[in-house]
Amino acid sequence: MARLQLTFACGDYDRTRAIDEGTVRADGIDLTYLRLPVEETFFRMMRHQEFEVAEMSLSSYVVSLRGDPAPFVALPVYTSRMFRHSSLYCSADAGISAPEDLRGKIVGTPEYQLTACVWMRGILGDRHGVPFDSVEYLTGGQETAGRIEKAALRLPGSVKISRIPEDRTLSQMLASGEIDALCTPRVPSPFAQGDPRVRRVFPDVIGAEKEYYGATGIFPIMHVVVIRRDVYEAHPWVAQSLYKALLTARDQAYASLYDTSALRFMLPWLTPQLEEVRELLGPDYWSYGVEGNREVLATFLRYHHEQGLSERLWTPEELFAPESLEAAVI
């Protein structure tokens, strides 16, 4: 019997490399792995549903659930997790010496619904007295003019949001002081180039993120893996098959990362940093599934709903294919 031919658009990650290289294969499936930048994958999947399987922004996926039927079904596989305190930048002249000072400011963001920005708006509201609707938002391209939201949004009237001029970028406006701050997953070019006019809102990013984890136990989830609904409905078994393979690939990445015979990545203190992460976050620090991530998912879903991006409050289980939430045991 022929194996099912599917295309999987995803980033270049250690946790999915075995899938890409074909050393781990999903039962009954031949995957064509397309290594694409996340922005391209998300745009093409959200706008045109080009791939049978794809990595997707958690926020974009939850936005897509308002469809009838929803166009995608997710697996509890988190291809990207990241603390995002490092994603807040400000103009050196904006009078921002602490995150609390963002209240009442003009904050740029490439798209309002970006997962990293949903997390940071929620964290600022919960922990720093900056409600999501206490700032004014400007959206647009960060480095190239003309970026638009991947999905149409229906936001509450309390959200003050508009687009930047079509010939401007957020990085330009941050450096010139036309916006007070910028929330973005990617490092803006002025900061990367050492422009003294731009700095991070949290100067001690690692300290802030460790303190946040210590207080909440949350290691934020950024991306999930989705299956196009027509593929899932025609072949519901692919959910469990893909989940098993992606879990195996992640476990192999866990093991290879702790190989001390030679450094896998160009980080001089990779091994002691990995040991510190295990001590702080636990051995399964990049966990998949729902049970070990229930509080993380519930917190994100609350933020998403509070910020006007989802019309109702979803539960973690509602996000995922039922077949990926349980497995046979012997």
PABANU-127595 format. One record per residue: x, y, z of N, C-alpha, C, O in turn; chain. Coordinates in steps of 0.05 Angstrom, whole numbers, plus 5000, padded with zeros to 4 digits. Layout:
N
  n_xx  n_yy  n_zz  ca_xx  ca_yy  ca_zz  c_xx  c_yy  c_zz  o_xx  o_yy  o_zz  mol
     X     Y     Z      X      Y      Z     X     Y     Z     X     Y     Z    A
...
***
This chain:
330
  n_xx  n_yy  n_zz  ca_xx  ca_yy  ca_zz  c_xx  c_yy  c_zz  o_xx  o_yy  o_zz  mol
  5017  4976  5000   5000   5000   5000  5018  5025  5000  5037  5026  5015    A
  5011  5044  4983   5027   5069   4981  5025  5085  5006  5004  5087  5019    A
  5048  5098  5013   5048   5116   5036  5036  5142  5028  5037  5151  5005    A
  5023  5156  5047   5010   5181   5042  5031  5203  5038  5050  5205  5054    A
  5029  5218  5016   5048   5239   5010  5039  5265  5021  5018  5275  5013    A
  5054  5277  5040   5047   5302   5052  5070  5322  5052  5093  5313  5053    A
  5065  5347  5050   5085   5368   5052  5083  5381  5080  5062  5388  5089    A
  5107  5384  5092   5109   5396   5119  5126  5420  5118  5151  5418  5113    A
  5115  5444  5121   5130   5469   5121  5137  5476  5150  5120  5479  5167    A
  5163  5479  5155   5172   5484   5183  5199  5497  5183  5213  5496  5162    A
  5207  5508  5205   5233   5520   5208  5255  5499  5210  5250  5475  5210    A
  5280  5508  5211   5303   5490   5213  5311  5488  5243  5325  5504  5254    A
  5300  5467  5256   5304   5463   5284  5317  5437  5291  5314  5417  5277    A
  5332  5436  5313   5343   5411   5322  5321  5391  5329  5325  5367  5325    A
  5299  5400  5339   5277   5383   5348  5261  5371  5325  5245  5353  5329    A
  5265  5381  5301   5251   5369   5277  5271  5359  5256  5263  5350  5235    A
  5297  5361  5262   5317   5355   5242  5315  5325  5233  5319  5319  5209    A
  5309  5307  5251   5308   5279   5244  5284  5274  5224  5286  5256  5208    A
  5263  5290  5227   5241   5288   5207  5251  5298  5180  5246  5286  5159    A
  5265  5321  5180   5275   5333   5156  5294  5314  5142  5293  5310  5117    A
  5312  5301  5157   5333   5284   5146  5322  5256  5139  5335  5241  5124    A
  5298  5249  5148   5286   5224   5142  5296  5201  5160  5289  5178  5155    A
  5311  5207  5182   5319   5186   5200  5297  5178  5219  5298  5157  5231    A
  5277  5196  5222   5252   5189   5236  5230  5192  5216  5227  5214  5204    A
  5213  5172  5212   5192   5173   5193  5165  5168  5207  5163  5152  5226    A
  5145  5183  5199   5118   5179   5210  5106  5155  5197  5107  5151  5173    A
  5093  5139  5214   5080   5114   5204  5061  5120  5181  5043  5137  5183    A
  5066  5107  5158   5048   5109   5135  5050  5135  5119  5033  5140  5102    A
  5069  5152  5125   5071   5179   5112  5098  5183  5100  5119  5177  5113    A
  5099  5194  5076   5124   5205   5065  5121  5236  5066  5104  5248  5053    A
  5139  5248  5082   5138   5277   5086  5158  5291  5068  5182  5283  5068    A
  5150  5311  5054   5168   5330   5041  5171  5354  5059  5152  5369  5063    A
  5195  5357  5070   5200   5377   5090  5210  5403  5076  5230  5402  5063    A
  5196  5425  5079   5204   5450   5068  5214  5468  5090  5199  5476  5108    A
  5240  5474  5090   5251   5493   5109  5246  5521  5101  5258  5531  5081    A
  5228  5535  5115   5221   5562   5107  5222  5580  5131  5219  5571  5154    A
  5227  5606  5127   5225   5625   5149  5197  5625  5160  5178  5621  5146    A
  5195  5629  5186   5168   5626   5199  5148  5645  5187  5125  5638  5184    A
  5156  5670  5181   5137   5689   5170  5125  5680  5144  5101  5683  5138    A
  5142  5668  5127   5132   5657   5101  5114  5634  5105  5093  5632  5093    A
  5121  5615  5123   5104   5592   5128  5077  5601  5138  5056  5592  5128    A
  5077  5619  5158   5051   5627   5170  5034  5642  5149  5010  5636  5147    A
  5046  5660  5134   5031   5675   5114  5018  5657  5093  4995  5659  5087    A
  5035  5638  5082   5025   5621   5061  5004  5601  5071  4985  5594  5057    A
  5007  5592  5096   4987   5573   5107  4961  5588  5115  4939  5578  5109    A
  4963  5611  5128   4939   5625   5136  4924  5636  5112  4899  5635  5112    A
  4938  5647  5092   4924   5660   5070  4916  5641  5048  4895  5645  5035    A
  4932  5620  5043   4927   5603   5020  4925  5573  5027  4919  5557  5009    A
  4931  5565  5051   4930   5537   5059  4946  5519  5040  4936  5499  5030    A
  4971  5528  5034   4987   5515   5014  4997  5487  5022  5003  5471  5004    A
  5001  5482  5048   5014   5458   5056  4994  5439  5071  4975  5449  5082    A
  4999  5413  5070   4982   5395   5085  4988  5396  5115  4970  5393  5131    A
  5013  5401  5122   5022   5403   5150  5041  5426  5152  5057  5431  5134    A
  5039  5441  5174   5056   5465   5176  5059  5473  5205  5042  5468  5222    A
  5082  5485  5211   5086   5500   5236  5068  5524  5234  5064  5536  5213    A
  5056  5533  5257   5039   5556   5257  5041  5571  5283  5043  5558  5305    A
  5040  5597  5282   5038   5613   5306  5014  5604  5323  4992  5600  5312    A
  5018  5601  5349   4996   5593   5366  4973  5613  5365  4950  5605  5364    A
  4980  5639  5364   4959   5659   5363  4943  5657  5337  4918  5658  5337    A
  4957  5655  5314   4944   5653   5289  4925  5628  5288  4903  5629  5277    A
  4935  5606  5300   4918   5582   5300  4893  5587  5316  4871  5580  5307    A
  4895  5600  5339   4871   5605   5355  4852  5624  5341  4828  5621  5342    A
  4863  5644  5327   4846   5662   5311  4831  5645  5290  4808  5651  5284    A
  4845  5626  5278   4832   5610   5256  4809  5593  5266  4793  5584  5250    A
  4807  5588  5292   4786   5571   5303  4758  5583  5300  4738  5569  5303    A
  4757  5609  5294   4730   5621   5290  4718  5613  5264  4694  5618  5259    A
  4733  5600  5246   4722   5591   5221  4702  5569  5225  4702  5555  5245    A
  4684  5566  5206   4663   5545   5208  4661  5530  5181  4647  5538  5163    A
  4676  5508  5179   4693   5496   5200  4720  5510  5201  4728  5524  5183    A
  4734  5506  5224   4761   5516   5226  4779  5502  5205  4776  5478  5201    A
  4797  5517  5192   4812   5505   5170  4834  5486  5178  4845  5471  5161    A
  4842  5486  5204   4865   5470   5213  4858  5455  5238  4840  5463  5253    A
  4873  5434  5243   4872   5419   5268  4901  5417  5278  4919  5409  5264    A
  4905  5424  5304   4932   5425   5314  4940  5400  5329  4923  5385  5339    A
  4966  5396  5331   4978   5376   5348  4992  5390  5371  5002  5412  5367    A
  4993  5378  5395   5007   5391   5418  5037  5388  5416  5050  5378  5434    A
  5048  5397  5394   5076   5397   5388  5085  5426  5386  5074  5441  5369    A
  5104  5434  5402   5111   5462   5404  5138  5467  5392  5159  5466  5406    A
  5138  5472  5366   5164   5476   5352  5179  5500  5361  5203  5501  5357    A
  5166  5519  5373   5180   5542   5384  5168  5549  5412  5144  5551  5416    A
  5187  5552  5431   5180   5562   5458  5202  5583  5464  5225  5579  5456    A
  5194  5604  5477   5213   5625   5482  5202  5645  5502  5180  5654  5500    A
  5219  5652  5522   5212   5674   5539  5215  5699  5522  5234  5701  5506    A
  5197  5718  5526   5196   5741   5507  5201  5768  5520  5194  5789  5507    A
  5213  5769  5543   5220   5795   5555  5240  5810  5537  5241  5834  5537    A
  5255  5794  5522   5275   5806   5504  5262  5819  5480  5276  5832  5464    A
  5236  5816  5476   5223   5826   5452  5212  5854  5455  5199  5864  5436    A
  5217  5867  5477   5208   5894   5482  5231  5914  5480  5250  5912  5495    A
  5229  5932  5461   5250   5952   5457  5237  5980  5460  5213  5983  5456    A
  5253  6000  5466   5243   6027   5469  5263  6047  5459  5287  6042  5456    A
  5252  6071  5452   5269   6093   5445  5282  6104  5470  5269  6106  5491    A
  5308  6110  5468   5323   6119   5492  5312  6146  5502  5317  6153  5525    A
  5297  6160  5485   5286   6186   5493  5257  6185  5501  5244  6206  5503    A
  5245  6161  5504   5217   6159   5509  5209  6161  5538  5185  6160  5544    A
  5228  6163  5556   5222   6165   5584  5213  6139  5596  5197  6138  5614    A
  5224  6117  5586   5217   6090   5595  5241  6079  5610  5261  6071  5597    A
  5239  6078  5636   5261   6067   5652  5253  6041  5665  5270  6027  5676    A
  5228  6033  5663   5217   6008   5674  5193  6000  5657  5181  6018  5644    A
  5186  5975  5656   5163   5967   5640  5137  5982  5647  5120  5986  5630    A
  5134  5989  5672   5110   6004   5681  5107  6030  5666  5084  6040  5663    A
  5129  6041  5656   5128   6067   5642  5116  6065  5614  5112  6085  5600    A
  5110  6041  5605   5098   6037   5578  5069  6047  5578  5058  6052  5556    A
  5057  6049  5601   5028   6057   5602  5025  6084  5589  5040  6103  5596    A
  5006  6086  5570   5001   6111   5556  5020  6117  5533  5018  6138  5521    A
  5038  6099  5526   5057   6103   5505  5047  6093  5478  5026  6079  5477    A
  5062  6099  5457   5056   6089   5430  5075  6066  5425  5099  6069  5426    A
  5063  6042  5421   5079   6018   5418  5074  6006  5390  5052  6001  5382    A
  5096  6002  5376   5094   5989   5350  5094  5959  5353  5105  5948  5371    A
  5082  5945  5333   5082   5916   5332  5077  5908  5303  5058  5919  5291    A
  5092  5890  5292   5088   5883   5264  5059  5874  5258  5047  5882  5238    A
  5048  5858  5276   5020   5850   5275  5010  5848  5303  5024  5840  5321    A
  4985  5857  5308   4974   5856   5335  4972  5828  5345  4975  5823  5369    A
  4966  5808  5327   4960   5781   5336  4985  5763  5339  4982  5739  5344    A
  5009  5774  5336   5033   5757   5339  5034  5745  5367  5029  5758  5387    A
  5041  5719  5368   5041   5704   5393  5059  5717  5414  5051  5720  5437    A
  5083  5725  5405   5102   5738   5424  5090  5762  5437  5094  5768  5460    A
  5075  5778  5421   5063   5803   5431  5039  5797  5448  5034  5812  5467    A
  5024  5776  5442   5002   5769   5460  5013  5762  5487  5002  5771  5507    A
  5034  5746  5488   5047   5739   5513  5056  5764  5528  5051  5767  5552    A
  5070  5782  5514   5081   5805   5528  5060  5825  5538  5062  5836  5559    A
  5039  5828  5522   5017   5845   5531  5004  5833  5556  4998  5848  5575    A
  5001  5807  5557   4990   5794   5580  5008  5796  5604  4998  5802  5626    A
  5033  5792  5600   5053   5794   5623  5054  5822  5633  5055  5826  5658    A
  5054  5842  5615   5054   5870   5624  5029  5876  5640  5031  5891  5660    A
  5006  5865  5632   4982   5870   5647  4981  5856  5674  4974  5868  5694    A
  4989  5831  5674   4988   5815   5699  5009  5824  5720  5003  5824  5744    A
  5033  5832  5710   5055   5835   5729  5067  5863  5730  5084  5869  5748    A
  5059  5881  5712   5072   5907   5712  5052  5930  5710  5060  5953  5705    A
  5026  5925  5714   5007   5946   5714  5003  5961  5688  4997  5985  5688    A
  5006  5947  5666   5003   5959   5639  4981  5943  5624  4988  5925  5609    A
  4956  5950  5628   4935   5935   5614  4938  5938  5584  4949  5958  5574    A
  4930  5917  5569   4935   5917   5540  4922  5941  5526  4933  5950  5505    A
  4900  5952  5537   4887   5975   5524  4896  6002  5536  4882  6022  5532    A
  4918  6002  5550   4928   6027   5562  4950  6040  5545  4961  6060  5552    A
  4956  6027  5522   4975   6038   5503  4962  6041  5476  4941  6029  5471    A
  4975  6056  5458   4966   6059   5430  4984  6042  5412  5009  6044  5415    A
  4972  6026  5394   4988   6008   5377  4990  6019  5349  4970  6029  5338    A
  5013  6016  5337   5018   6021   5309  5029  5996  5296  5048  5984  5306    A
  5017  5987  5274   5025   5962   5261  5037  5968  5233  5030  5989  5221    A
  5054  5950  5224   5066   5953   5197  5091  5937  5195  5098  5923  5214    A
  5105  5940  5173   5130   5925   5169  5152  5934  5188  5156  5958  5193    A
  5167  5915  5198   5189   5922   5216  5213  5931  5201  5224  5952  5207    A
  5221  5916  5181   5245   5924   5165  5238  5931  5136  5253  5944  5122    A
  5215  5922  5127   5205   5927   5100  5177  5938  5102  5160  5926  5115    A
  5171  5960  5088   5145   5972   5090  5124  5954  5078  5129  5938  5060    A
  5099  5956  5088   5076   5944   5076  5065  5918  5088  5047  5906  5077    A
  5076  5910  5111   5066   5885   5123  5037  5889  5133  5029  5910  5143    A
  5021  5868  5129   4993   5868   5138  4988  5845  5157  5004  5826  5158    A
  4965  5846  5171   4957   5824   5188  4951  5800  5170  4938  5802  5149    A
  4959  5776  5179   4954   5751   5163  4924  5744  5163  4915  5732  5144    A
  4910  5752  5184   4882   5746   5186  4867  5771  5194  4877  5787  5211    A
  4843  5775  5184   4827   5797   5192  4819  5795  5221  4812  5773  5230    A
  4821  5817  5236   4815   5816   5264  4790  5833  5270  4785  5853  5257    A
  4776  5824  5291   4753   5839   5301  4759  5847  5330  4753  5831  5348    A
  4771  5870  5334   4781   5878   5360  4761  5895  5375  4745  5909  5362    A
  4761  5895  5401   4743   5912   5417  4750  5941  5413  4772  5948  5407    A
  4730  5959  5417   4734   5987   5413  4754  5999  5432  4764  6021  5427    A
  4760  5985  5454   4780   5996   5473  4808  5995  5463  4826  6008  5474    A
  4813  5979  5441   4840   5977   5430  4845  6000  5411  4831  6002  5391    A
  4865  6016  5416   4872   6039   5399  4894  6029  5380  4917  6025  5389    A
  4887  6025  5355   4906   6012   5336  4903  6025  5309  4881  6030  5300    A
  4925  6030  5295   4925   6041   5268  4951  6032  5254  4969  6022  5267    A
  4952  6037  5228   4975   6029   5212  4994  6052  5209  4986  6075  5209    A
  5020  6045  5207   5040   6066   5202  5039  6074  5172  5027  6060  5156    A
  5050  6097  5165   5051   6105   5137  5063  6083  5119  5081  6069  5128    A
  5053  6081  5095   5061   6059   5077  5091  6060  5069  5102  6040  5061    A
  5103  6084  5072   5132   6086   5065  5150  6085  5088  5174  6091  5086    A
  5140  6078  5112   5156   6077   5136  5158  6049  5147  5141  6032  5141    A
  5179  6043  5163   5181   6018   5177  5182  6023  5207  5189  6045  5216    A
  5175  6003  5223   5175   6006   5252  5203  6010  5262  5207  6026  5282    A
  5223  5998  5250   5251   6002   5259  5259  6031  5255  5272  6042  5273    A
  5253  6042  5232   5259   6070   5228  5245  6088  5249  5258  6106  5260    A
  5220  6082  5254   5205   6099   5272  5214  6097  5301  5213  6116  5316    A
  5223  6073  5308   5234   6069   5335  5260  6085  5339  5264  6099  5359    A
  5278  6083  5319   5303   6098   5321  5299  6128  5321  5314  6142  5334    A
  5280  6138  5306   5275   6166   5304  5258  6177  5327  5255  6201  5330    A
  5247  6159  5344   5230   6168   5366  5201  6173  5359  5187  6184  5375    A
  5193  6165  5334   5165   6169   5326  5147  6150  5341  5123  6155  5344    A
  5157  6127  5349   5143   6109   5368  5159  6106  5393  5184  6108  5392    A
  5146  6102  5415   5161   6100   5441  5173  6073  5445  5195  6071  5457    A
  5160  6052  5435   5170   6025   5440  5162  6007  5417  5145  6014  5400    A
  5173  5983  5417   5168   5963   5396  5167  5936  5409  5186  5928  5423    A
  5146  5921  5404   5144   5893   5412  5146  5876  5387  5129  5878  5370    A
  5166  5859  5386   5171   5844   5361  5187  5819  5367  5204  5819  5384    A
  5180  5796  5353   5196   5772   5357  5225  5774  5347  5242  5761  5357    A
  5229  5790  5326   5256   5793   5314  5270  5818  5324  5258  5839  5328    A
  5296  5816  5328   5312   5838   5337  5311  5860  5316  5318  5855  5293    A
  5302  5885  5323   5301   5906   5303  5330  5915  5295  5348  5914  5311    A
  5332  5922  5270   5359   5928   5259  5374  5950  5274  5398  5947  5277    A
  5362  5972  5284   5377   5992   5298  5391  5980  5323  5414  5986  5329    A
  5376  5963  5338   5388   5951   5362  5410  5932  5354  5431  5932  5367    A
  5406  5916  5333   5427   5897   5325  5452  5911  5316  5474  5900  5319    A
  5449  5935  5305   5472   5951   5296  5484  5968  5318  5503  5983  5312    A
  5474  5966  5342   5485   5981   5364  5477  6010  5365  5492  6027  5377    A
  5455  6018  5353   5446   6045   5353  5439  6054  5382  5422  6041  5394    A
  5452  6074  5393   5447   6082   5421  5419  6093  5426  5411  6097  5449    A
  5404  6099  5404   5377   6110   5407  5357  6088  5414  5334  6095  5421    A
  5365  6063  5413   5346   6041   5418  5358  6022  5440  5382  6015  5439    A
  5341  6014  5459   5350   5995   5479  5327  5977  5487  5304  5982  5479    A
  5333  5957  5503   5312   5939   5512  5298  5951  5537  5310  5965  5553    A
  5272  5945  5539   5257   5954   5562  5266  5940  5587  5269  5952  5609    A
  5272  5913  5584   5284   5898   5606  5314  5895  5602  5322  5879  5586    A
  5330  5912  5615   5359   5911   5609  5372  5884  5617  5390  5875  5603    A
  5363  5872  5639   5372   5846   5647  5352  5825  5639  5336  5816  5656    A
  5353  5817  5614   5332   5800   5603  5332  5773  5617  5311  5763  5625    A
  5355  5761  5620   5357   5734   5632  5347  5735  5661  5332  5717  5669    A
  5354  5755  5676   5345   5758   5703  5315  5760  5705  5301  5748  5721    A
  5303  5777  5687   5274   5781   5686  5260  5756  5679  5239  5750  5690    A
  5271  5741  5660   5257   5716   5651  5259  5694  5671  5240  5679  5675    A
  5281  5692  5685   5284   5672   5706  5265  5679  5730  5252  5661  5741    A
  5263  5705  5736   5245   5713   5757  5216  5707  5749  5200  5697  5766    A
  5209  5712  5724   5182   5706   5714  5176  5676  5716  5154  5668  5725    A
  5195  5659  5707   5190   5630   5709  5188  5621  5738  5171  5605  5745    A
  5205  5632  5755   5204   5625   5783  5177  5631  5796  5167  5617  5813    A
  5165  5654  5787   5139   5663   5799  5116  5648  5787  5095  5644  5800    A
  5118  5640  5761   5094   5629   5747  5097  5600  5738  5076  5587  5734    A
  5121  5590  5735   5125   5564   5724  5119  5562  5694  5115  5540  5684    A
  5117  5585  5681   5109   5585   5652  5134  5589  5634  5149  5608  5638    A
  5138  5570  5616   5156   5573   5594  5139  5577  5569  5129  5557  5559    A
  5136  5601  5558   5116   5607   5538  5119  5590  5513  5141  5584  5503    A
  5095  5581  5503   5093   5567   5477  5088  5587  5455  5071  5605  5458    A
  5103  5585  5433   5100   5604   5411  5086  5591  5387  5068  5602  5375    A
  5095  5566  5379   5085   5554   5355  5074  5526  5360  5084  5512  5378    A
  5055  5518  5344   5045   5490   5344  5048  5479  5315  5056  5494  5297    A
  5042  5454  5312   5041   5442   5285  5011  5437  5279  4996  5427  5295    A
  5003  5445  5254   4975   5441   5246  4974  5424  5221  4992  5422  5205    A
  4951  5410  5219   4944   5394   5196  4920  5408  5183  4902  5416  5196    A
  4921  5410  5157   4899   5421   5142  4874  5404  5146  4876  5379  5145    A
  4851  5416  5151   4828   5401   5160  4820  5380  5139  4812  5358  5147    A
  4821  5386  5114   4813   5366   5094  4830  5341  5095  4820  5319  5091    A
  4856  5345  5101   4874   5322   5103  4867  5306  5128  4865  5281  5128    A
  4863  5320  5150   4856   5307   5176  4830  5291  5174  4828  5269  5183    A
  4810  5303  5161   4784   5289   5160  4785  5265  5141  4770  5246  5145    A
  4801  5267  5121   4804   5244   5102  4821  5221  5115  4817  5198  5109    A
  4840  5229  5132   4859   5210   5143  4864  5217  5173  4885  5226  5180    A
  4845  5212  5190   4848   5220   5218  4872  5207  5232  4881  5217  5253    A
  4881  5185  5222   4904   5171   5234  4930  5187  5232  4949  5181  5247    A
  4931  5207  5214   4956   5221   5211  4963  5237  5236  4987  5243  5241    A
  4943  5245  5252   4949   5260   5276  4967  5245  5295  4987  5255  5304    A
  4959  5221  5302   4976   5204   5320  5002  5197  5307  5023  5196  5320    A
  5002  5191  5281   5026   5184   5268  5047  5206  5268  5070  5202  5274    A
  5038  5230  5261   5056   5253   5262  5065  5260  5290  5088  5267  5294    A
  5047  5259  5309   5054   5265   5336  5076  5246  5347  5095  5255  5359    A
  5073  5221  5342   5093   5201   5351  5120  5207  5338  5141  5207  5352    A
  5121  5214  5312   5146   5219   5299  5159  5244  5309  5183  5245  5313    A
  5143  5265  5313   5154   5290   5322  5164  5288  5351  5184  5301  5359    A
  5151  5271  5367   5160   5267   5394  5187  5252  5394  5205  5258  5410    A
  5189  5232  5377   5214   5217   5374  5237  5235  5365  5259  5234  5376    A
  5231  5252  5346   5252   5271   5336  5261  5290  5358  5284  5296  5360    A
  5242  5300  5374   5249   5317   5396  5266  5303  5416  5286  5314  5426    A
  5260  5278  5422   5276   5263   5442  5304  5258  5432  5323  5258  5448    A
  5307  5254  5406   5334   5251   5395  5350  5278  5398  5374  5277  5404    A
  5336  5300  5395   5350   5326   5398  5358  5331  5427  5380  5341  5432    A
  5341  5323  5445   5348   5324   5474  5375  5310  5478  5393  5321  5491    A
  5377  5285  5468   5401   5269   5473  5425  5281  5460  5447  5282  5472    A
  5423  5289  5435   5447   5299   5421  5456  5326  5432  5480  5332  5430    A
  5439  5341  5443   5446   5367   5455  5465  5363  5479  5481  5381  5484    A
  5462  5341  5492   5478   5336   5516  5502  5318  5511  5514  5306  5529    A
  5510  5316  5485   5534   5302   5478  5558  5320  5482  5561  5340  5467    A
  5575  5314  5502   5597   5332   5509  5623  5325  5494  5644  5338  5500    A
  5622  5306  5476   5647   5299   5461  5655  5322  5443  5679  5326  5438    A
  5636  5337  5432   5641   5360   5415  5615  5377  5416  5593  5366  5415    A
  5619  5403  5417   5595   5421   5419  5579  5420  5393  5590  5423  5371    A
  5553  5415  5396   5535   5413   5372  5531  5441  5360  5527  5444  5336    A
  5530  5461  5377   5525   5489   5368  5548  5507  5378  5562  5500  5397    A
  5551  5530  5365   5573   5548   5370  5568  5565  5395  5567  5590  5393    A
  5564  5552  5417   5560   5566   5443  5580  5554  5463  5578  5531  5470    A
  5599  5570  5471   5621   5560   5488  5613  5546  5513  5625  5527  5522    A
  5592  5556  5526   5583   5545   5552  5556  5531  5549  5539  5532  5566    A
  5553  5518  5526   5528   5504   5521  5521  5483  5542  5498  5482  5551    A
  5541  5467  5549   5535   5445   5568  5527  5455  5596  5507  5446  5606    A
  5542  5473  5608   5533   5483   5635  5507  5498  5633  5491  5498  5652    A
  5502  5512  5610   5477   5526   5607  5454  5506  5605  5432  5510  5617    A
  5458  5484  5591   5438   5463   5589  5432  5451  5617  5409  5446  5623    A
  5453  5446  5632   5450   5435   5659  5435  5454  5677  5418  5446  5693    A
  5440  5480  5674   5425   5499   5690  5395  5500  5682  5378  5501  5699    A
  5390  5498  5656   5362   5497   5646  5348  5473  5658  5325  5475  5667    A
  5361  5449  5658   5348   5425   5668  5343  5428  5698  5322  5419  5708    A
  5361  5441  5712   5357   5444   5741  5333  5463  5747  5318  5459  5765    A
  5331  5484  5731   5310   5504   5735  5283  5496  5724  5263  5499  5738    A
  5282  5485  5699   5257   5479   5686  5250  5449  5687  5227  5442  5680    A
  5269  5432  5694   5264   5404   5695  5275  5390  5670  5281  5403  5651    A
  5278  5363  5672   5290   5349   5649  5274  5350  5623  5286  5349  5602    A
  5248  5351  5626   5231   5353   5602  5223  5382  5598  5199  5389  5597    A
  5243  5400  5595   5238   5428   5595  5224  5437  5569  5211  5458  5568    A
  5226  5421  5548   5212   5428   5522  5190  5408  5518  5189  5393  5498    A
  5172  5406  5537   5152   5385   5537  5131  5389  5516  5124  5412  5509    A
  5121  5367  5505   5098   5367   5486  5074  5357  5502  5075  5350  5525    A
  5051  5357  5488   5026   5347   5501  5012  5370  5516  5021  5393  5516    A
  4990  5362  5528   4973   5382   5543  4978  5381  5573  4981  5402  5585    A
  4980  5358  5585   4980   5356   5614  5003  5372  5626  4999  5387  5645    A
  5027  5370  5615   5050   5384   5627  5050  5414  5619  5067  5429  5628    A
  5031  5422  5602   5030   5449   5593  5003  5463  5597  4997  5483  5585    A
  4987  5451  5614   4960   5461   5618  4960  5490  5627  4944  5506  5616    A
  4976  5497  5647   4976   5525   5657  4987  5544  5636  4977  5566  5633    A
  5007  5536  5621   5018   5553   5599  4996  5558  5579  4992  5582  5571    A
  4983  5538  5569   4962   5541   5549  4939  5557  5559  4928  5574  5545    A
  4930  5551  5584   4907   5565   5595  4913  5595  5598  4895  5612  5593    A
  4937  5601  5606   4945   5629   5609  4945  5643  5583  4934  5666  5580    A
  4957  5630  5562   4957   5643   5536  4928  5647  5526  4922  5668  5515    A
  4911  5627  5528   4884   5629   5519  4868  5651  5533  4852  5664  5521    A
  4874  5655  5559   4862   5677   5573  4871  5704  5561  4855  5722  5556    A
  4897  5706  5557   4907   5731   5545  4895  5736  5518  4887  5759  5512    A
  4893  5716  5502   4883   5718   5474  4854  5728  5475  4846  5745  5459    A
  4838  5717  5493   4810   5725   5496  4808  5753  5507  4792  5769  5497    A
  4823  5759  5528   4822   5786   5540  4829  5808  5521  4818  5830  5521    A
  4848  5802  5503   4858   5822   5484  4841  5824  5459  4848  5839  5440    A
  4819  5810  5458   4799   5813   5437  4805  5797  5412  4793  5801  5391    A
  4824  5778  5414   4831   5762   5391  4815  5737  5387  4813  5726  5365    A
  4802  5727  5408   4784   5704   5406  4758  5711  5419  4757  5724  5440    A
  4736  5703  5406   4710   5712   5415  4701  5697  5440  4683  5707  5455    A
  4712  5674  5445   4706   5660   5470  4732  5648  5482  4752  5647  5468    A
  4731  5640  5507   4754   5629   5520  4755  5599  5514  4738  5584  5523    A
  4776  5591  5499   4779   5563   5493  4793  5548  5516  4807  5560  5532    A
  4789  5522  5517   4804   5506   5536  4827  5492  5522  4826  5489  5497    A
  4848  5485  5536   4871   5472   5522  4863  5448  5505  4873  5445  5483    A
  4846  5430  5515   4839   5406   5500  4825  5413  5473  4828  5398  5454    A
  4810  5435  5472   4796   5442   5448  4814  5449  5425  4805  5450  5402    A
  4839  5455  5431   4857   5463   5410  4867  5440  5392  4874  5445  5369    A
  4867  5416  5402   4882   5395   5390  4866  5371  5380  4844  5366  5390    A
  4877  5357  5361   4864   5332   5351  4862  5313  5374  4881  5307  5387    A
  4838  5302  5379   4834   5283   5401  4854  5259  5400  4863  5249  5420    A
  4860  5250  5375   4877   5227   5372  4906  5232  5382  4921  5213  5388    A
  4914  5258  5385   4940   5264   5394  4942  5268  5425  4963  5274  5435    A
  4919  5265  5438   4919   5270   5467  4921  5244  5484  4923  5246  5508    A
  4920  5221  5471   4923   5196   5485  4937  5176  5467  4936  5178  5442    A
  4949  5156  5479   4963   5136   5463  4960  5108  5477  4955  5107  5501    A
  4962  5088  5461   4961   5060   5471  4985  5054  5489  5007  5065  5484    A
  4981  5038  5509   5003   5029   5526  5002  4998  5527  4981  4986  5523    A
  5025  4987  5533   5027   4958   5534  5033  4950  5563  5036  4926  5569    A
***
